[in-house]
């Protein structure tokens, strides 16, 4: 018997969704870091 959570998903579906969510968050973080590095190389917002 598969239980459903308040989201309406069962445990296996929740784990699958979590995996996709974490991959998306990691990709978003990598893109943001690269964008910040490129912008800093173009126009640094502080000088060391």
Beta strands, then each sheet from edge to edge (+ up, - down):
end
